[in-house]
Amino acid sequence: MKTLVFFLEEPSARAMLQSFLPRVLPAGYQALYIVFEGKSDLEKRLFS
């Protein structure tokens, strides 16, 4: 099983991907969603 990791700025992006990705990902792939509270939170947590 291969895992694709998504770093997302907001929960609505996760909701969109959760509805879209199962239709396009090949078998043997799963998605991991890491959601932040906006761009500044994402930058702070990734680059500190």
mmJSON file of the N, C-alpha and C atoms, coordinates in Angstrom:
{"data_MODEL":{"atom_site":{
"group_PDB":["ATOM","ATOM","ATOM","ATOM","ATOM","ATOM","ATOM","ATOM","ATOM","ATOM","ATOM","ATOM","ATOM","ATOM","ATOM","ATOM","ATOM","ATOM","ATOM","ATOM","ATOM","ATOM","ATOM","ATOM","ATOM","ATOM","ATOM","ATOM","ATOM","ATOM","ATOM","ATOM","ATOM","ATOM","ATOM","ATOM","ATOM","ATOM","ATOM","ATOM","ATOM","ATOM","ATOM","ATOM","ATOM","ATOM","ATOM","ATOM","ATOM","ATOM","ATOM","ATOM","ATOM","ATOM","ATOM","ATOM","ATOM","ATOM","ATOM","ATOM","ATOM","ATOM","ATOM","ATOM","ATOM","ATOM","ATOM","ATOM","ATOM","ATOM","ATOM","ATOM","ATOM","ATOM","ATOM","ATOM","ATOM","ATOM","ATOM","ATOM","ATOM","ATOM","ATOM","ATOM","ATOM","ATOM","ATOM","ATOM","ATOM","ATOM","ATOM","ATOM","ATOM","ATOM","ATOM","ATOM","ATOM","ATOM","ATOM","ATOM","ATOM","ATOM","ATOM","ATOM","ATOM","ATOM","ATOM","ATOM","ATOM","ATOM","ATOM","ATOM","ATOM","ATOM","ATOM","ATOM","ATOM","ATOM","ATOM","ATOM","ATOM","ATOM","ATOM","ATOM","ATOM","ATOM","ATOM","ATOM","ATOM","ATOM","ATOM","ATOM","ATOM","ATOM","ATOM","ATOM","ATOM","ATOM","ATOM","ATOM","ATOM","ATOM","ATOM","ATOM"],
"id":[1,2,3,4,5,6,7,8,9,10,11,12,13,14,15,16,17,18,19,20,21,22,23,24,25,26,27,28,29,30,31,32,33,34,35,36,37,38,39,40,41,42,43,44,45,46,47,48,49,50,51,52,53,54,55,56,57,58,59,60,61,62,63,64,65,66,67,68,69,70,71,72,73,74,75,76,77,78,79,80,81,82,83,84,85,86,87,88,89,90,91,92,93,94,95,96,97,98,99,100,101,102,103,104,105,106,107,108,109,110,111,112,113,114,115,116,117,118,119,120,121,122,123,124,125,126,127,128,129,130,131,132,133,134,135,136,137,138,139,140,141,142,143,144],
"type_symbol":["N","C","C","N","C","C","N","C","C","N","C","C","N","C","C","N","C","C","N","C","C","N","C","C","N","C","C","N","C","C","N","C","C","N","C","C","N","C","C","N","C","C","N","C","C","N","C","C","N","C","C","N","C","C","N","C","C","N","C","C","N","C","C","N","C","C","N","C","C","N","C","C","N","C","C","N","C","C","N","C","C","N","C","C","N","C","C","N","C","C","N","C","C","N","C","C","N","C","C","N","C","C","N","C","C","N","C","C","N","C","C","N","C","C","N","C","C","N","C","C","N","C","C","N","C","C","N","C","C","N","C","C","N","C","C","N","C","C","N","C","C","N","C","C"],
"label_atom_id":["N","CA","C","N","CA","C","N","CA","C","N","CA","C","N","CA","C","N","CA","C","N","CA","C","N","CA","C","N","CA","C","N","CA","C","N","CA","C","N","CA","C","N","CA","C","N","CA","C","N","CA","C","N","CA","C","N","CA","C","N","CA","C","N","CA","C","N","CA","C","N","CA","C","N","CA","C","N","CA","C","N","CA","C","N","CA","C","N","CA","C","N","CA","C","N","CA","C","N","CA","C","N","CA","C","N","CA","C","N","CA","C","N","CA","C","N","CA","C","N","CA","C","N","CA","C","N","CA","C","N","CA","C","N","CA","C","N","CA","C","N","CA","C","N","CA","C","N","CA","C","N","CA","C","N","CA","C","N","CA","C","N","CA","C","N","CA","C"],
"label_alt_id":[null,null,null,null,null,null,null,null,null,null,null,null,null,null,null,null,null,null,null,null,null,null,null,null,null,null,null,null,null,null,null,null,null,null,null,null,null,null,null,null,null,null,null,null,null,null,null,null,null,null,null,null,null,null,null,null,null,null,null,null,null,null,null,null,null,null,null,null,null,null,null,null,null,null,null,null,null,null,null,null,null,null,null,null,null,null,null,null,null,null,null,null,null,null,null,null,null,null,null,null,null,null,null,null,null,null,null,null,null,null,null,null,null,null,null,null,null,null,null,null,null,null,null,null,null,null,null,null,null,null,null,null,null,null,null,null,null,null,null,null,null,null,null,null],
"label_comp_id":["MET","MET","MET","LYS","LYS","LYS","THR","THR","THR","LEU","LEU","LEU","VAL","VAL","VAL","PHE","PHE","PHE","PHE","PHE","PHE","LEU","LEU","LEU","GLU","GLU","GLU","GLU","GLU","GLU","PRO","PRO","PRO","SER","SER","SER","ALA","ALA","ALA","ARG","ARG","ARG","ALA","ALA","ALA","MET","MET","MET","LEU","LEU","LEU","GLN","GLN","GLN","SER","SER","SER","PHE","PHE","PHE","LEU","LEU","LEU","PRO","PRO","PRO","ARG","ARG","ARG","VAL","VAL","VAL","LEU","LEU","LEU","PRO","PRO","PRO","ALA","ALA","ALA","GLY","GLY","GLY","TYR","TYR","TYR","GLN","GLN","GLN","ALA","ALA","ALA","LEU","LEU","LEU","TYR","TYR","TYR","ILE","ILE","ILE","VAL","VAL","VAL","PHE","PHE","PHE","GLU","GLU","GLU","GLY","GLY","GLY","LYS","LYS","LYS","SER","SER","SER","ASP","ASP","ASP","LEU","LEU","LEU","GLU","GLU","GLU","LYS","LYS","LYS","ARG","ARG","ARG","LEU","LEU","LEU","PHE","PHE","PHE","SER","SER","SER"],
"label_asym_id":["A","A","A","A","A","A","A","A","A","A","A","A","A","A","A","A","A","A","A","A","A","A","A","A","A","A","A","A","A","A","A","A","A","A","A","A","A","A","A","A","A","A","A","A","A","A","A","A","A","A","A","A","A","A","A","A","A","A","A","A","A","A","A","A","A","A","A","A","A","A","A","A","A","A","A","A","A","A","A","A","A","A","A","A","A","A","A","A","A","A","A","A","A","A","A","A","A","A","A","A","A","A","A","A","A","A","A","A","A","A","A","A","A","A","A","A","A","A","A","A","A","A","A","A","A","A","A","A","A","A","A","A","A","A","A","A","A","A","A","A","A","A","A","A"],
"label_entity_id":["1","1","1","1","1","1","1","1","1","1","1","1","1","1","1","1","1","1","1","1","1","1","1","1","1","1","1","1","1","1","1","1","1","1","1","1","1","1","1","1","1","1","1","1","1","1","1","1","1","1","1","1","1","1","1","1","1","1","1","1","1","1","1","1","1","1","1","1","1","1","1","1","1","1","1","1","1","1","1","1","1","1","1","1","1","1","1","1","1","1","1","1","1","1","1","1","1","1","1","1","1","1","1","1","1","1","1","1","1","1","1","1","1","1","1","1","1","1","1","1","1","1","1","1","1","1","1","1","1","1","1","1","1","1","1","1","1","1","1","1","1","1","1","1"],
"label_seq_id":[1,1,1,2,2,2,3,3,3,4,4,4,5,5,5,6,6,6,7,7,7,8,8,8,9,9,9,10,10,10,11,11,11,12,12,12,13,13,13,14,14,14,15,15,15,16,16,16,17,17,17,18,18,18,19,19,19,20,20,20,21,21,21,22,22,22,23,23,23,24,24,24,25,25,25,26,26,26,27,27,27,28,28,28,29,29,29,30,30,30,31,31,31,32,32,32,33,33,33,34,34,34,35,35,35,36,36,36,37,37,37,38,38,38,39,39,39,40,40,40,41,41,41,42,42,42,43,43,43,44,44,44,45,45,45,46,46,46,47,47,47,48,48,48],
"pdbx_PDB_ins_code":[null,null,null,null,null,null,null,null,null,null,null,null,null,null,null,null,null,null,null,null,null,null,null,null,null,null,null,null,null,null,null,null,null,null,null,null,null,null,null,null,null,null,null,null,null,null,null,null,null,null,null,null,null,null,null,null,null,null,null,null,null,null,null,null,null,null,null,null,null,null,null,null,null,null,null,null,null,null,null,null,null,null,null,null,null,null,null,null,null,null,null,null,null,null,null,null,null,null,null,null,null,null,null,null,null,null,null,null,null,null,null,null,null,null,null,null,null,null,null,null,null,null,null,null,null,null,null,null,null,null,null,null,null,null,null,null,null,null,null,null,null,null,null,null],
"Cartn_x":[0.854,0.0,0.896,0.607,1.329,0.449,1.074,0.336,0.722,-0.286,-0.095,-0.445,0.45,0.231,-0.101,-1.197,-1.637,-1.568,-0.848,-0.798,-1.798,-2.85,-3.964,-4.143,-4.572,-4.761,-6.045,-7.02,-8.312,-9.104,-10.041,-10.837,-11.65,-12.074,-12.882,-12.082,-10.771,-9.926,-9.911,-9.877,-9.929,-11.253,-12.334,-13.649,-13.717,-13.178,-13.191,-12.358,-11.157,-10.285,-10.863,-11.492,-12.07,-13.196,-13.869,-14.924,-14.388,-13.276,-12.732,-11.703,-10.774,-9.654,-10.041,-11.004,-11.342,-11.737,-12.225,-12.627,-11.453,-10.318,-9.206,-7.937,-7.809,-6.609,-6.651,-5.524,-5.48,-5.506,-5.809,-5.803,-4.416,-4.374,-3.102,-2.611,-3.409,-3.049,-4.049,-3.538,-4.406,-3.957,-4.829,-4.524,-4.48,-3.525,-3.413,-3.529,-4.445,-4.707,-4.219,-3.364,-2.894,-3.423,-4.365,-5.083,-4.567,-4.359,-3.914,-5.03,-4.876,-5.864,-5.395,-5.377,-4.971,-3.503,-3.139,-1.786,-0.726,-1.001,0.003,0.288,-0.742,-0.543,0.282,-0.031,0.709,2.188,2.474,3.861,4.571,3.892,4.501,4.862,3.943,4.173,5.129,5.179,6.079,7.511,7.667,8.991,9.572,9.035,9.616,10.229],
"Cartn_y":[-1.178,0.0,1.237,2.167,3.429,4.527,5.484,6.57,7.898,8.651,10.025,10.946,11.87,12.781,14.163,14.734,16.06,17.007,18.102,19.163,20.221,20.425,21.26,22.466,23.575,24.817,24.854,24.054,24.152,22.853,22.62,21.386,21.204,22.274,22.125,21.491,21.702,21.057,19.544,19.123,17.687,17.098,17.79,17.293,17.102,18.053,17.957,16.771,16.63,15.522,14.168,14.087,12.816,12.364,13.303,12.903,12.632,13.25,13.148,12.02,11.914,10.982,9.508,9.014,7.593,7.217,8.184,7.907,7.878,8.497,8.6,7.87,7.549,6.847,5.38,4.878,3.451,2.593,1.337,0.397,0.373,0.226,0.161,1.505,2.553,3.879,4.316,5.011,5.615,7.052,7.872,9.28,9.571,10.4,10.894,12.405,12.968,14.398,15.042,16.024,16.792,18.207,18.585,19.84,20.885,22.082,23.214,24.244,25.23,26.3,27.525,27.447,28.558,28.477,29.326,29.314,29.651,30.619,31.008,29.866,29.101,27.939,26.877,26.625,25.654,26.044,27.288,27.741,27.668,28.091,28.085,26.673,25.74,24.369,23.589,23.889,23.167,23.686,24.99,25.591,26.054,25.592,25.985,24.799],
"Cartn_z":[0.0,0.0,0.0,-0.872,-0.946,-0.377,0.299,0.928,0.298,-0.093,-0.559,0.598,0.922,2.041,1.487,1.988,1.575,2.766,2.623,3.615,3.157,3.93,3.495,4.406,3.82,4.562,5.375,5.016,5.698,5.564,6.481,6.45,5.173,4.534,3.324,2.189,2.174,1.16,1.376,2.637,2.935,2.462,2.732,2.323,0.81,0.066,-1.392,-1.859,-1.307,-1.72,-1.327,-0.167,0.272,-0.662,-1.289,-2.217,-3.623,-3.972,-5.329,-5.491,-4.57,-4.746,-4.873,-4.121,-4.279,-5.712,-6.462,-7.843,-8.807,-8.445,-9.392,-8.961,-7.687,-7.229,-7.651,-8.14,-8.472,-7.205,-7.382,-6.26,-5.633,-4.33,-3.629,-3.123,-3.29,-2.792,-1.738,-0.742,0.258,0.461,1.007,1.225,2.717,3.107,4.475,4.395,5.184,5.143,6.431,6.302,7.447,7.249,8.114,7.942,8.924,8.422,9.215,9.263,10.129,10.267,9.507,8.204,7.361,6.963,6.026,5.477,6.522,7.391,8.389,9.359,9.745,10.618,9.899,8.642,7.843,7.788,7.428,7.331,8.672,9.724,11.074,11.499,11.308,11.78,10.896,9.599,8.711,8.773,8.98,8.862,10.192,11.304,12.592,13.3],
"occupancy":[1.0,1.0,1.0,1.0,1.0,1.0,1.0,1.0,1.0,1.0,1.0,1.0,1.0,1.0,1.0,1.0,1.0,1.0,1.0,1.0,1.0,1.0,1.0,1.0,1.0,1.0,1.0,1.0,1.0,1.0,1.0,1.0,1.0,1.0,1.0,1.0,1.0,1.0,1.0,1.0,1.0,1.0,1.0,1.0,1.0,1.0,1.0,1.0,1.0,1.0,1.0,1.0,1.0,1.0,1.0,1.0,1.0,1.0,1.0,1.0,1.0,1.0,1.0,1.0,1.0,1.0,1.0,1.0,1.0,1.0,1.0,1.0,1.0,1.0,1.0,1.0,1.0,1.0,1.0,1.0,1.0,1.0,1.0,1.0,1.0,1.0,1.0,1.0,1.0,1.0,1.0,1.0,1.0,1.0,1.0,1.0,1.0,1.0,1.0,1.0,1.0,1.0,1.0,1.0,1.0,1.0,1.0,1.0,1.0,1.0,1.0,1.0,1.0,1.0,1.0,1.0,1.0,1.0,1.0,1.0,1.0,1.0,1.0,1.0,1.0,1.0,1.0,1.0,1.0,1.0,1.0,1.0,1.0,1.0,1.0,1.0,1.0,1.0,1.0,1.0,1.0,1.0,1.0,1.0],
"B_iso_or_equiv":[0.0,0.0,0.0,0.0,0.0,0.0,0.0,0.0,0.0,0.0,0.0,0.0,0.0,0.0,0.0,0.0,0.0,0.0,0.0,0.0,0.0,0.0,0.0,0.0,0.0,0.0,0.0,0.0,0.0,0.0,0.0,0.0,0.0,0.0,0.0,0.0,0.0,0.0,0.0,0.0,0.0,0.0,0.0,0.0,0.0,0.0,0.0,0.0,0.0,0.0,0.0,0.0,0.0,0.0,0.0,0.0,0.0,0.0,0.0,0.0,0.0,0.0,0.0,0.0,0.0,0.0,0.0,0.0,0.0,0.0,0.0,0.0,0.0,0.0,0.0,0.0,0.0,0.0,0.0,0.0,0.0,0.0,0.0,0.0,0.0,0.0,0.0,0.0,0.0,0.0,0.0,0.0,0.0,0.0,0.0,0.0,0.0,0.0,0.0,0.0,0.0,0.0,0.0,0.0,0.0,0.0,0.0,0.0,0.0,0.0,0.0,0.0,0.0,0.0,0.0,0.0,0.0,0.0,0.0,0.0,0.0,0.0,0.0,0.0,0.0,0.0,0.0,0.0,0.0,0.0,0.0,0.0,0.0,0.0,0.0,0.0,0.0,0.0,0.0,0.0,0.0,0.0,0.0,0.0],
"pdbx_formal_charge":[null,null,null,null,null,null,null,null,null,null,null,null,null,null,null,null,null,null,null,null,null,null,null,null,null,null,null,null,null,null,null,null,null,null,null,null,null,null,null,null,null,null,null,null,null,null,null,null,null,null,null,null,null,null,null,null,null,null,null,null,null,null,null,null,null,null,null,null,null,null,null,null,null,null,null,null,null,null,null,null,null,null,null,null,null,null,null,null,null,null,null,null,null,null,null,null,null,null,null,null,null,null,null,null,null,null,null,null,null,null,null,null,null,null,null,null,null,null,null,null,null,null,null,null,null,null,null,null,null,null,null,null,null,null,null,null,null,null,null,null,null,null,null,null],
"auth_seq_id":[1,1,1,2,2,2,3,3,3,4,4,4,5,5,5,6,6,6,7,7,7,8,8,8,9,9,9,10,10,10,11,11,11,12,12,12,13,13,13,14,14,14,15,15,15,16,16,16,17,17,17,18,18,18,19,19,19,20,20,20,21,21,21,22,22,22,23,23,23,24,24,24,25,25,25,26,26,26,27,27,27,28,28,28,29,29,29,30,30,30,31,31,31,32,32,32,33,33,33,34,34,34,35,35,35,36,36,36,37,37,37,38,38,38,39,39,39,40,40,40,41,41,41,42,42,42,43,43,43,44,44,44,45,45,45,46,46,46,47,47,47,48,48,48],
"auth_comp_id":["MET","MET","MET","LYS","LYS","LYS","THR","THR","THR","LEU","LEU","LEU","VAL","VAL","VAL","PHE","PHE","PHE","PHE","PHE","PHE","LEU","LEU","LEU","GLU","GLU","GLU","GLU","GLU","GLU","PRO","PRO","PRO","SER","SER","SER","ALA","ALA","ALA","ARG","ARG","ARG","ALA","ALA","ALA","MET","MET","MET","LEU","LEU","LEU","GLN","GLN","GLN","SER","SER","SER","PHE","PHE","PHE","LEU","LEU","LEU","PRO","PRO","PRO","ARG","ARG","ARG","VAL","VAL","VAL","LEU","LEU","LEU","PRO","PRO","PRO","ALA","ALA","ALA","GLY","GLY","GLY","TYR","TYR","TYR","GLN","GLN","GLN","ALA","ALA","ALA","LEU","LEU","LEU","TYR","TYR","TYR","ILE","ILE","ILE","VAL","VAL","VAL","PHE","PHE","PHE","GLU","GLU","GLU","GLY","GLY","GLY","LYS","LYS","LYS","SER","SER","SER","ASP","ASP","ASP","LEU","LEU","LEU","GLU","GLU","GLU","LYS","LYS","LYS","ARG","ARG","ARG","LEU","LEU","LEU","PHE","PHE","PHE","SER","SER","SER"],
"auth_asym_id":["A","A","A","A","A","A","A","A","A","A","A","A","A","A","A","A","A","A","A","A","A","A","A","A","A","A","A","A","A","A","A","A","A","A","A","A","A","A","A","A","A","A","A","A","A","A","A","A","A","A","A","A","A","A","A","A","A","A","A","A","A","A","A","A","A","A","A","A","A","A","A","A","A","A","A","A","A","A","A","A","A","A","A","A","A","A","A","A","A","A","A","A","A","A","A","A","A","A","A","A","A","A","A","A","A","A","A","A","A","A","A","A","A","A","A","A","A","A","A","A","A","A","A","A","A","A","A","A","A","A","A","A","A","A","A","A","A","A","A","A","A","A","A","A"],
"auth_atom_id":["N","CA","C","N","CA","C","N","CA","C","N","CA","C","N","CA","C","N","CA","C","N","CA","C","N","CA","C","N","CA","C","N","CA","C","N","CA","C","N","CA","C","N","CA","C","N","CA","C","N","CA","C","N","CA","C","N","CA","C","N","CA","C","N","CA","C","N","CA","C","N","CA","C","N","CA","C","N","CA","C","N","CA","C","N","CA","C","N","CA","C","N","CA","C","N","CA","C","N","CA","C","N","CA","C","N","CA","C","N","CA","C","N","CA","C","N","CA","C","N","CA","C","N","CA","C","N","CA","C","N","CA","C","N","CA","C","N","CA","C","N","CA","C","N","CA","C","N","CA","C","N","CA","C","N","CA","C","N","CA","C","N","CA","C","N","CA","C"],
"pdbx_PDB_model_num":[1,1,1,1,1,1,1,1,1,1,1,1,1,1,1,1,1,1,1,1,1,1,1,1,1,1,1,1,1,1,1,1,1,1,1,1,1,1,1,1,1,1,1,1,1,1,1,1,1,1,1,1,1,1,1,1,1,1,1,1,1,1,1,1,1,1,1,1,1,1,1,1,1,1,1,1,1,1,1,1,1,1,1,1,1,1,1,1,1,1,1,1,1,1,1,1,1,1,1,1,1,1,1,1,1,1,1,1,1,1,1,1,1,1,1,1,1,1,1,1,1,1,1,1,1,1,1,1,1,1,1,1,1,1,1,1,1,1,1,1,1,1,1,1]
}}}
